Structure formats: structure tokens, C-alpha cells
Amino acid sequence: MKDMTLKDILVQQVSPTTSLSIYKGGIWQFMSPTNQTRVDETQSFFLISYPFGLIRQGISDPKAWAIKGAPGDYVALDMTGAYSLVTKAEYARLFPPPNLNPPTQPNNSNQIKEKNFLTNILKGSGATVSNSKTSKPTPPNSGY
């Protein structure tokens, strides 16, 4: 601690990750993602199918990655040209899959006024699992 200087204490700015390299065919090689899986207002997302690494600005060695990603993870490219790692779990949390079975919505107000509208929806949705007992309860012993 006594040998620390002011330069050791100051926060150093980290250069952004501006290159992408993949491990394919036994070697690390630079690549540019081409097929966007999702485009947001400020970012484009790419699914990467190989082990990959994000490389900081000014580095020309594809093996010198700063952040490593697994196959199936995503890369986000923002408007400034910086890459960010987005894992599968983060991507699923950011963009949940659409509900495949949307709830039945009434077509008009008369359906809402109908008494059996919700009952008919429940009947049409299939068998429901009940957690109540269907057998009769056993009577207590009278020998107390």
C-alpha cells in the first residue's frame, strides 16, 4: 500500500470492444456478424453459433479477446460500433417469446354481458387438474 502512486488510484478508461473473433476449425479468426436476430432502437443483436471473443479497440490478435462468449450467446452491436455480450438467459429475459396461446378476447360488448362467456372459455380449454379430494372423508372413530 505504501508504494501506490496517484496513477494506481485513478480510474483508467477501458477501451470499448470493437472486434469479434470466433474459434472455428481450430483457430481464432476475426468475423463480422451478418444475420441480425433482432433490431432495437439503439442496438442490433446477433446469434453466434461458435465460441467467440470480444476484442478491445486497437488489438490486432484474434486470440487476445477481453470477453469470451459461449456458442448460442448473442452479441449486441450499438450505434457507436461497440460490441457487448448478451447471454442466452439475458436475451430470454430481455425478449421473452410471444405467448403462443393468446387468451380469448370478446369480439363485442354483448359477449361480456353474457353470463356464461367465461364459463364457456374454461370448458373449451380442456381438462383442468383439481387439487381437491374426490373421495368421501372417513368418519371419526366413535370409541373415544
C-alpha positions as CSV (number, residue, x, y, z in Angstrom):
1,M,0.0,0.0,0.0
2,K,2.8,2.4,0.7
3,D,4.2,2.1,-2.8
4,M,1.0,3.2,-4.5
5,T,1.1,6.3,-6.6
6,L,-1.7,8.5,-7.8
7,K,-1.6,6.7,-11.2
8,D,-2.5,3.4,-9.5
9,I,-5.6,5.0,-7.8
10,L,-7.1,6.9,-10.8
11,V,-9.7,5.0,-12.7
12,Q,-8.4,4.2,-16.2
13,Q,-10.7,4.3,-19.1
14,V,-11.3,0.9,-20.7
15,S,-11.4,0.9,-24.5
16,P,-14.6,-0.5,-26.0
17,T,-14.8,-3.9,-27.6
18,T,-15.0,-3.2,-31.4
19,S,-13.9,-6.5,-32.9
20,L,-15.3,-10.0,-32.8
21,S,-13.4,-13.3,-33.3
22,I,-14.7,-16.8,-33.4
23,Y,-13.0,-20.2,-32.8
24,K,-13.7,-22.2,-35.9
25,G,-11.6,-25.0,-37.4
26,G,-9.1,-25.0,-34.6
27,I,-8.1,-21.3,-35.0
28,W,-9.3,-17.9,-33.8
29,Q,-10.3,-15.7,-36.7
30,F,-11.9,-12.3,-37.0
31,M,-15.5,-12.1,-38.3
32,S,-18.3,-9.6,-38.9
33,P,-21.8,-10.8,-37.9
34,T,-24.2,-10.7,-40.8
35,N,-27.6,-12.0,-39.8
36,Q,-29.4,-9.9,-37.3
37,T,-31.8,-11.8,-35.0
38,R,-33.3,-8.6,-33.6
39,V,-33.0,-4.9,-34.2
40,D,-33.8,-2.5,-31.4
41,E,-33.8,1.3,-31.4
42,T,-30.2,1.5,-30.4
43,Q,-28.7,-2.0,-30.9
44,S,-28.6,-4.9,-33.3
45,F,-28.5,-8.4,-31.8
46,F,-26.7,-11.3,-33.5
47,L,-26.8,-15.0,-32.5
48,I,-23.3,-16.6,-32.6
49,S,-23.0,-20.4,-33.1
50,Y,-19.3,-20.8,-32.3
51,P,-17.2,-20.0,-29.2
52,F,-16.3,-16.3,-29.6
53,G,-14.5,-13.4,-28.0
54,L,-14.9,-9.7,-28.0
55,I,-11.7,-7.8,-28.6
56,R,-10.9,-4.3,-27.4
57,Q,-10.1,-1.4,-29.8
58,G,-6.6,-1.4,-31.2
59,I,-5.9,-5.1,-30.7
60,S,-5.0,-7.0,-33.9
61,D,-4.6,-10.5,-32.5
62,P,-7.9,-12.6,-32.7
63,K,-6.8,-14.7,-29.7
64,A,-6.5,-11.7,-27.4
65,W,-10.2,-11.4,-26.5
66,A,-11.3,-9.5,-23.5
67,I,-14.7,-11.1,-23.1
68,K,-15.4,-14.7,-24.0
69,G,-18.8,-16.0,-25.1
70,A,-20.2,-19.5,-25.5
71,P,-21.9,-20.9,-28.5
72,G,-25.5,-19.8,-28.6
73,D,-24.9,-16.5,-26.9
74,Y,-25.7,-13.2,-28.5
75,V,-23.7,-10.1,-29.4
76,A,-25.2,-6.7,-29.3
77,L,-23.8,-4.0,-31.6
78,D,-24.6,-0.5,-30.7
79,M,-24.7,2.7,-32.8
80,T,-21.1,3.6,-31.9
81,G,-19.7,0.2,-33.2
82,A,-19.1,-1.3,-29.7
83,Y,-19.9,-5.0,-29.1
84,S,-21.5,-6.3,-25.9
85,L,-22.0,-9.9,-24.8
86,V,-25.6,-10.9,-24.1
87,T,-26.0,-14.5,-22.7
88,K,-28.9,-16.7,-23.6
89,A,-30.5,-16.1,-20.2
90,E,-30.2,-12.4,-20.6
91,Y,-31.6,-12.4,-24.1
92,A,-34.6,-14.6,-23.0
93,R,-35.2,-12.1,-20.2
94,L,-35.0,-9.1,-22.4
95,F,-37.1,-10.5,-25.2
96,P,-39.5,-13.2,-23.9
97,P,-41.0,-15.5,-26.6
98,P,-44.5,-14.4,-27.6
99,N,-47.4,-16.2,-25.9
100,L,-48.4,-19.0,-28.3
101,N,-51.9,-19.3,-26.9
102,P,-53.4,-15.8,-26.6
103,P,-56.3,-15.5,-24.2
104,T,-59.7,-15.4,-25.8
105,Q,-60.9,-11.8,-26.1
106,P,-64.5,-10.9,-26.5
107,N,-65.4,-9.7,-30.0
108,N,-68.1,-7.3,-28.8
109,S,-69.6,-5.9,-25.6
110,N,-72.6,-8.3,-25.8
111,Q,-70.2,-11.3,-25.1
112,I,-69.0,-9.6,-21.9
113,K,-72.6,-9.2,-20.7
114,E,-73.3,-12.9,-21.4
115,K,-73.3,-14.8,-18.1
116,N,-71.6,-17.9,-19.4
117,F,-68.9,-16.3,-21.5
118,L,-66.0,-17.1,-19.1
119,T,-67.5,-20.5,-18.3
120,N,-67.6,-21.5,-21.9
121,I,-63.9,-20.4,-22.3
122,L,-62.9,-22.6,-19.4
123,K,-64.9,-25.6,-20.7
124,G,-63.3,-25.2,-24.1
125,S,-59.8,-25.0,-22.8
126,G,-59.7,-28.7,-21.9
127,A,-59.5,-30.7,-18.7
128,T,-58.3,-28.9,-15.6
129,V,-56.5,-30.5,-12.8
130,S,-58.1,-30.2,-9.4
131,N,-56.3,-30.4,-6.1
132,S,-59.4,-31.3,-4.2
133,K,-60.1,-34.8,-2.9
134,T,-62.9,-36.7,-4.7
135,S,-63.3,-39.4,-2.1
136,K,-65.5,-39.2,0.9
137,P,-63.9,-38.3,4.2
138,T,-63.6,-41.1,6.7
139,P,-65.8,-40.7,9.8
140,P,-64.0,-40.4,13.1
141,N,-63.9,-43.4,15.5
142,S,-66.7,-43.4,18.0
143,G,-64.6,-45.1,20.6
144,Y,-63.1,-42.0,22.2
